[in-house]
Amino acid sequence: MSQVITDNILASTYLIVWGLTFIWYQRKYHSIDAGSFVIIMYIVYAIFSIFSINDTTLSELSDYKPLKLFPYIYLYVMMMIALSPSIYNHNNPTKTIEDPHTHILIILSVIIIICSILLIPDVIKNQSSGLLKLFTDTDAGKDAYMEQQEKASEAGSAIRNLPAIIFNSLCDISIFLFYYFISLKKKKYKIIIGLTFSICIGVLMPIMNGQRSGVITSMLTIIGGYMLFKQYYSKRINRIVRNIGIIAIFVMALPVAAITMSRFSNFNAQVSSFLCWYAGQSSIYFNNEALNPGGTRHGDRTMNLFKRLVDPKTPKNYVERRDKYSNLSIDDNVFTTFVGDFTIDYGPISAFFIFVVFNILVLLSFYKCRSRDETSKLHQLLLLYFTVCISVQGGMYLFTYSDVGGNLRLITYTLLYSYLRYHEALLHKFPLMKQAEIISNK
């Protein structure tokens, strides 16, 4: 049997397994939720990977090796472990969100909105050379990307734009807060409009830099967040959000296509070939190298900021890191899924235990806080949202909470989750405080 046939059988089997997983996932509750969306995207990525391995026009880019069975088994198991919180939520659905009785969400939203407003000068300054130029100059996307590549060696060494740092560390949380405020009976329209503006800024910034990944991860996060919250919306709200969302996705897809054509205009292949390679490469490269890359990065990517606090010699950016670990057969120059980031950083055995321990803790938290009246606590939803973001963003790319920027987002998640848990414990212990909070909120 030829290697091409073997590769197609393995890749097709991987696709079929995810298809069967979707059927199993939907067996009890047929509603499409965040977990359903994650699995659907895994199916889409698997389809693109089959197209990619059969496309011979990209041999100069896709240096694929023969596929093997065990890496696919390992990848599937790890992704299912990461999906376990969504599976639990799917099998234990709730209808309402318990009011956290705190003003911190409004304060946080105002901070996000202010930071996004402070970024407007940067957006305006780059508009002529960024968004508009993408559709008039075939080299605009490539030029913007190369400009960012030249600055990469300086990244992580100093604080240069504090509003941008705060905004980026809260970008995923801004989407979470947006959907939460929509779920309230008494809508806070000023906050909702402000967060909508902030989300738009978050999508525009990577476009200005010729980066598709930022646009696509924002798109995936917006859809994943909606799929998580839609069960708490009325039919009217769901219809409005869906209609606006479809238009927004179409608008976001245009610059992604323009950047793709610009970035790869010098290659002798169709745009569809690049899109298949871009969306389908992660599981293939994981299969090829991620379980045995020739060493580990010792957490220098996934825990970069935390390592730098204790070890000043830790690489400050991906340029320094790739130079330090030049002995590895694969690095973050290609996509290997969020699972691949952990296996390359810690090895497959340690990565497996990290996934198991983390998700057991998440499930124990869900079980401990479960309610019999079909009510979900906001900190539960925040934790679930975080796991969904890891899966849906990292299924196509890498672990998106890596490096300094990603680690800062981990910190903001942790701080907000800890505050909501602590605040809930205080309200439970001191009921009079809860009554005071309710009165003040009115």
C-alpha positions as CSV (number, residue, x, y, z in Angstrom):
1,M,0.0,0.0,0.0
2,S,1.4,3.4,-1.0
3,Q,2.1,6.1,1.6
4,V,-0.4,8.4,0.0
5,I,-3.2,5.9,0.5
6,T,-2.1,5.2,4.0
7,D,-2.0,8.9,4.8
8,N,-5.5,9.4,3.4
9,I,-6.9,6.4,5.3
10,L,-5.4,7.8,8.6
11,A,-6.6,11.4,8.0
12,S,-10.0,10.2,6.9
13,T,-10.3,7.9,10.0
14,Y,-9.5,10.9,12.2
15,L,-12.2,12.9,10.5
16,I,-14.7,10.0,10.9
17,V,-13.9,9.7,14.6
18,W,-14.7,13.4,15.1
19,G,-17.9,12.9,13.1
20,L,-19.0,10.0,15.4
21,T,-18.0,12.1,18.4
22,F,-20.4,14.8,17.3
23,I,-23.2,12.3,17.0
24,W,-22.4,10.9,20.4
25,Y,-22.2,14.4,21.9
26,Q,-25.7,15.3,20.6
27,R,-27.3,12.0,21.5
28,K,-29.1,13.2,24.7
29,Y,-29.6,16.9,24.2
30,H,-29.9,17.9,20.5
31,S,-29.2,21.6,21.0
32,I,-26.1,23.0,19.4
33,D,-23.9,24.7,22.1
34,A,-20.3,25.7,22.6
35,G,-19.1,22.1,22.8
36,S,-20.9,21.3,19.6
37,F,-19.2,24.2,17.9
38,V,-15.8,23.1,19.0
39,I,-16.3,19.6,17.6
40,I,-17.7,21.0,14.4
41,M,-14.6,23.1,14.0
42,Y,-12.4,20.0,14.6
43,I,-14.3,18.3,11.8
44,V,-13.7,21.3,9.5
45,Y,-10.0,21.3,10.4
46,A,-9.8,17.6,9.7
47,I,-11.5,18.1,6.3
48,F,-9.0,20.8,5.4
49,S,-6.1,18.6,6.5
50,I,-7.2,15.9,4.0
51,F,-7.3,18.5,1.2
52,S,-3.9,19.8,2.3
53,I,-2.1,16.4,2.2
54,N,-3.4,15.8,-1.3
55,D,-2.4,19.2,-2.7
56,T,0.9,18.9,-4.5
57,T,1.1,22.6,-5.4
58,L,2.3,23.6,-1.9
59,S,5.3,21.3,-1.7
60,E,7.5,24.4,-1.0
61,L,5.5,25.1,2.1
62,S,3.9,21.9,3.4
63,D,6.9,19.7,4.1
64,Y,4.7,16.9,5.5
65,K,6.0,13.6,6.5
66,P,4.2,10.2,6.5
67,L,1.3,10.0,9.0
68,K,1.2,7.6,11.9
69,L,-1.7,6.1,13.9
70,F,-0.6,6.8,17.6
71,P,-0.2,10.6,17.3
72,Y,-3.8,10.8,16.1
73,I,-5.0,8.7,19.0
74,Y,-3.0,10.8,21.5
75,L,-4.3,14.1,20.0
76,Y,-7.9,12.9,20.1
77,V,-7.7,11.8,23.7
78,M,-6.1,15.1,24.8
79,M,-8.7,17.1,22.9
80,M,-11.5,15.1,24.5
81,I,-10.0,15.7,27.9
82,A,-9.9,19.4,27.2
83,L,-13.5,19.2,26.0
84,S,-14.7,17.4,29.2
85,P,-16.0,20.7,30.9
86,S,-18.1,21.4,27.8
87,I,-19.4,17.8,27.8
88,Y,-20.4,18.2,31.5
89,N,-22.2,21.5,30.7
90,H,-24.0,19.9,27.8
91,N,-25.3,17.1,29.9
92,N,-26.2,19.4,32.8
93,P,-27.8,22.4,31.0
94,T,-29.0,25.5,32.9
95,K,-31.6,28.1,32.0
96,T,-30.6,31.2,34.0
97,I,-27.4,32.9,35.3
98,E,-27.3,33.8,39.0
99,D,-26.8,37.5,39.6
100,P,-23.3,37.9,41.1
101,H,-24.3,41.2,42.9
102,T,-21.1,43.0,42.1
103,H,-20.1,46.2,40.4
104,I,-16.7,44.8,39.3
105,L,-18.1,43.7,35.9
106,I,-19.2,47.3,35.1
107,I,-15.9,48.7,36.3
108,L,-14.0,46.1,34.2
109,S,-16.1,47.0,31.2
110,V,-15.4,50.7,31.6
111,I,-11.7,50.0,31.7
112,I,-11.9,48.0,28.5
113,I,-13.9,50.7,26.8
114,I,-11.5,53.4,27.9
115,C,-8.5,51.4,26.7
116,S,-10.1,50.8,23.3
117,I,-10.9,54.5,22.9
118,L,-7.2,55.3,23.7
119,L,-6.2,53.0,20.8
120,I,-8.2,55.0,18.2
121,P,-5.2,57.2,17.3
122,D,-3.2,54.0,16.4
123,V,-6.1,52.7,14.3
124,I,-6.5,56.0,12.4
125,K,-2.8,56.3,11.9
126,N,-2.6,52.9,10.4
127,Q,-5.8,53.0,8.4
128,S,-4.4,54.3,5.2
129,S,-1.6,51.7,5.3
130,G,-3.7,48.9,6.8
131,L,-7.3,48.1,6.2
132,L,-8.0,50.2,3.1
133,K,-4.8,49.4,1.4
134,L,-5.4,45.7,1.7
135,F,-8.0,46.0,-1.0
136,T,-6.1,48.4,-3.3
137,D,-2.5,47.1,-3.0
138,T,-1.7,43.4,-3.5
139,D,1.4,43.7,-1.4
140,A,-0.1,45.6,1.6
141,G,-0.8,42.6,3.7
142,K,2.7,41.1,3.2
143,D,4.4,44.5,3.9
144,A,2.4,45.0,7.1
145,Y,3.3,41.4,8.2
146,M,7.0,41.8,7.4
147,E,7.1,45.0,9.3
148,Q,5.8,43.2,12.4
149,Q,8.3,40.4,11.9
150,E,11.1,43.0,11.9
151,K,9.9,44.3,15.3
152,A,9.5,40.8,16.8
153,S,13.1,40.7,18.1
154,E,12.3,43.7,20.3
155,A,9.0,42.3,21.7
156,G,8.7,41.4,25.4
157,S,11.6,43.5,26.5
158,A,9.8,46.7,27.6
159,I,6.4,48.2,28.3
160,R,5.6,50.5,25.3
161,N,1.8,50.9,25.1
162,L,0.1,50.5,28.4
163,P,-3.5,50.8,27.1
164,A,-2.8,48.2,24.4
165,I,-1.3,45.8,27.0
166,I,-4.4,46.2,29.3
167,F,-6.8,45.9,26.3
168,N,-5.1,42.8,24.9
169,S,-5.0,41.1,28.4
170,L,-8.8,41.6,28.6
171,C,-9.8,41.0,25.0
172,D,-11.4,37.6,25.6
173,I,-13.0,38.8,28.8
174,S,-14.6,41.7,26.9
175,I,-16.4,39.2,24.7
176,F,-17.6,37.3,27.7
177,L,-18.8,40.5,29.4
178,F,-20.6,41.5,26.2
179,Y,-22.6,38.4,26.1
180,Y,-23.3,38.5,29.8
181,F,-24.7,42.0,29.7
182,I,-26.9,41.0,26.8
183,S,-28.4,38.2,28.9
184,L,-29.6,40.6,31.6
185,K,-33.3,41.5,31.7
186,K,-32.4,45.2,32.4
187,K,-30.0,45.9,29.6
188,K,-27.1,48.3,30.2
189,Y,-27.1,49.6,26.6
190,K,-24.2,52.0,27.1
191,I,-22.0,49.2,28.4
192,I,-23.1,46.9,25.5
193,I,-22.4,49.5,22.9
194,G,-19.1,50.3,24.4
195,L,-18.1,46.6,24.5
196,T,-19.2,46.2,20.9
197,F,-16.9,49.0,19.9
198,S,-14.1,47.4,21.9
199,I,-14.6,44.1,20.1
200,C,-14.4,45.9,16.8
201,I,-11.1,47.5,17.8
202,G,-9.8,44.1,18.8
203,V,-10.6,42.8,15.3
204,L,-9.1,45.8,13.5
205,M,-5.8,45.8,15.2
206,P,-4.4,42.5,13.8
207,I,-5.8,43.5,10.3
208,M,-3.6,46.6,10.4
209,N,-0.6,44.4,11.1
210,G,-1.4,41.9,8.3
211,Q,-2.1,39.1,10.8
212,R,-4.9,36.6,10.0
213,S,-4.6,34.7,13.2
214,G,-5.8,37.6,15.4
215,V,-8.9,38.1,13.2
216,I,-9.7,34.4,13.0
217,T,-9.2,33.7,16.7
218,S,-11.5,36.7,17.5
219,M,-14.1,35.3,15.1
220,L,-13.9,31.9,16.7
221,T,-14.1,33.4,20.2
222,I,-17.1,35.5,19.3
223,I,-19.0,32.5,17.9
224,G,-17.9,30.2,20.8
225,G,-19.0,32.8,23.3
226,Y,-22.4,33.2,21.6
227,M,-22.9,29.4,21.5
228,L,-22.2,29.3,25.3
229,F,-24.6,32.1,26.2
230,K,-27.4,31.6,23.6
231,Q,-29.4,29.3,25.9
232,Y,-29.9,32.2,28.3
233,Y,-31.3,34.5,25.6
234,S,-34.9,35.0,24.3
235,K,-35.8,34.0,20.8
236,R,-35.8,37.6,19.8
237,I,-32.3,38.3,21.2
238,N,-31.0,35.1,19.6
239,R,-32.4,36.2,16.2
240,I,-30.8,39.6,16.4
241,V,-27.4,38.4,17.5
242,R,-27.4,35.7,14.8
243,N,-28.2,38.1,12.0
244,I,-25.6,40.6,13.1
245,G,-23.1,37.8,13.6
246,I,-23.5,36.5,10.1
247,I,-22.9,39.9,8.6
248,A,-19.9,40.5,10.9
249,I,-18.3,37.1,10.0
250,F,-18.7,37.9,6.3
251,V,-17.1,41.3,6.8
252,M,-14.2,39.8,8.8
253,A,-13.6,37.1,6.2
254,L,-12.8,39.7,3.5
255,P,-9.6,41.1,5.0
256,V,-8.5,37.5,5.9
257,A,-8.8,36.6,2.2
258,A,-7.0,39.8,1.1
259,I,-4.2,39.2,3.6
260,T,-3.8,35.6,2.4
261,M,-3.6,36.6,-1.3
262,S,-1.1,39.3,-0.4
263,R,1.1,37.2,1.9
264,F,1.4,34.3,-0.7
265,S,1.3,36.2,-4.0
266,N,4.7,34.9,-5.0
267,F,3.8,31.2,-4.7
268,N,2.6,29.2,-7.6
269,A,-0.6,28.0,-6.1
270,Q,-4.3,29.0,-5.8
271,V,-5.6,30.9,-2.7
272,S,-7.8,27.8,-1.9
273,S,-4.6,25.8,-1.5
274,F,-3.1,28.2,1.0
275,L,-6.4,28.3,3.0
276,C,-6.5,24.5,3.1
277,W,-2.8,24.4,4.3
278,Y,-3.5,27.2,6.8
279,A,-6.6,25.6,8.3
280,G,-5.6,22.0,8.0
281,Q,-1.9,21.9,9.0
282,S,-2.2,21.7,12.8
283,S,-3.2,18.0,13.1
284,I,-0.7,17.0,10.4
285,Y,2.3,18.7,11.9
286,F,1.3,17.4,15.3
287,N,1.2,13.9,13.9
288,N,4.6,14.4,12.2
289,E,6.7,15.9,15.0
290,A,4.9,17.1,18.2
291,L,5.3,13.9,20.2
292,N,9.0,13.6,19.5
293,P,10.5,17.0,18.5
294,G,14.0,16.1,19.7
295,G,13.7,17.8,23.1
296,T,11.4,20.1,25.1
297,R,11.2,23.9,25.6
298,H,10.8,23.5,29.4
299,G,7.7,25.8,29.4
300,D,9.4,28.7,27.7
301,R,6.4,29.3,25.4
302,T,3.3,28.3,27.4
303,M,4.6,29.8,30.7
304,N,6.9,32.4,29.3
305,L,6.0,35.3,31.6
306,F,6.0,33.2,34.8
307,K,9.4,31.7,33.9
308,R,10.9,35.1,33.3
309,L,10.0,36.1,36.8
310,V,12.3,33.4,38.2
311,D,14.7,32.9,35.4
312,P,16.0,36.1,33.6
313,K,17.6,33.9,30.9
314,T,14.2,32.9,29.6
315,P,13.7,34.0,25.9
316,K,11.7,37.2,25.7
317,N,10.1,36.5,22.4
318,Y,9.7,33.8,19.7
319,V,12.8,35.0,17.8
320,E,15.1,34.4,20.9
321,R,13.2,31.2,21.7
322,R,13.6,29.7,18.2
323,D,17.2,30.5,18.3
324,K,17.6,28.9,21.7
325,Y,15.8,25.7,20.7
326,S,17.1,25.5,17.1
327,N,17.8,21.8,17.8
328,L,14.0,21.0,17.8
329,S,12.5,19.5,14.6
330,I,9.4,21.6,15.1
331,D,8.5,24.9,16.9
332,D,5.8,27.6,16.8
333,N,6.7,28.5,13.2
334,V,3.9,26.1,12.2
335,F,0.6,25.1,13.9
336,T,0.5,22.0,16.0
337,T,-2.7,22.6,18.0
338,F,-2.8,23.7,21.7
339,V,-1.9,20.0,22.6
340,G,1.2,20.3,20.5
341,D,2.3,23.4,22.4
342,F,2.2,21.5,25.6
343,T,3.9,18.3,24.3
344,I,6.7,20.4,22.8
345,D,7.1,22.4,26.0
346,Y,6.9,19.5,28.6
347,G,6.9,16.2,26.7
348,P,3.8,14.0,26.0
349,I,3.7,12.3,29.4
350,S,3.9,15.5,31.4
351,A,1.4,17.2,29.1
352,F,-1.0,14.4,29.6
353,F,-0.9,14.8,33.4
354,I,-1.2,18.6,33.1
355,F,-4.4,18.2,31.0
356,V,-5.9,15.5,33.3
357,V,-5.2,17.4,36.6
358,F,-6.5,20.8,35.2
359,N,-9.7,19.4,33.8
360,I,-10.4,17.3,36.9
361,L,-10.1,20.4,39.0
362,V,-12.5,22.2,36.6
363,L,-15.0,19.4,36.8
364,L,-14.8,19.3,40.6
365,S,-15.5,23.0,40.7
366,F,-18.5,22.5,38.5
367,Y,-19.8,19.6,40.5
368,K,-19.3,21.5,43.8
369,C,-21.2,24.5,42.6
370,R,-23.9,22.8,40.6
371,S,-27.5,24.0,41.3
372,R,-30.7,22.0,41.4
373,D,-32.8,24.9,40.1
374,E,-31.0,25.1,36.6
375,T,-29.1,28.2,37.5
376,S,-25.5,28.7,36.6
377,K,-23.1,30.9,38.6
378,L,-21.1,33.4,36.6
379,H,-17.7,32.2,37.7
380,Q,-18.7,28.7,36.4
381,L,-19.5,30.2,33.0
382,L,-16.2,32.1,33.0
383,L,-14.3,29.0,33.7
384,L,-16.2,27.1,31.0
385,Y,-15.7,30.0,28.6
386,F,-12.0,29.8,29.2
387,T,-11.8,26.1,28.4
388,V,-13.9,26.6,25.2
389,C,-11.5,29.4,24.1
390,I,-8.5,27.1,24.6
391,S,-10.1,24.3,22.5
392,V,-11.7,26.4,19.7
393,Q,-8.7,28.7,19.2
394,G,-6.1,26.1,19.8
395,G,-7.6,23.4,17.6
396,M,-6.5,25.3,14.6
397,Y,-3.5,27.2,16.0
398,L,-1.5,26.7,19.1
399,F,-2.1,27.4,22.8
400,T,-3.1,31.1,22.4
401,Y,-2.5,31.9,26.0
402,S,1.3,31.5,25.6
403,D,4.1,34.1,25.7
404,V,3.8,37.4,27.6
405,G,0.5,38.5,26.1
406,G,-1.2,35.2,26.5
407,N,0.1,34.8,30.1
408,L,-1.3,38.2,31.0
409,R,-4.7,37.0,29.7
410,L,-4.3,34.0,32.0
411,I,-3.7,36.3,34.9
412,T,-6.8,38.4,34.2
413,Y,-8.9,35.3,33.9
414,T,-7.5,34.0,37.2
415,L,-8.1,37.4,39.0
416,L,-11.7,37.8,37.8
417,Y,-12.5,34.1,38.5
418,S,-11.0,34.3,42.0
419,Y,-12.8,37.6,42.8
420,L,-16.2,36.2,41.7
421,R,-15.7,33.0,43.8
422,Y,-14.5,35.0,46.8
423,H,-17.3,37.5,46.5
424,E,-19.9,34.7,46.3
425,A,-18.4,33.1,49.4
426,L,-18.7,36.4,51.3
427,L,-22.4,36.9,50.2
428,H,-23.2,33.4,51.3
429,K,-21.5,33.9,54.7
430,F,-22.9,37.4,55.2
431,P,-26.5,37.5,53.8
432,L,-27.0,41.2,54.9
433,M,-24.2,42.1,52.5
434,K,-26.1,40.5,49.7
435,Q,-29.2,42.5,50.5
436,A,-27.2,45.7,50.5
437,E,-25.7,44.7,47.1
438,I,-29.2,44.1,45.7
439,I,-30.4,47.5,46.9
440,S,-27.4,49.3,45.5
441,N,-27.8,47.6,42.1
442,K,-31.4,48.9,42.0
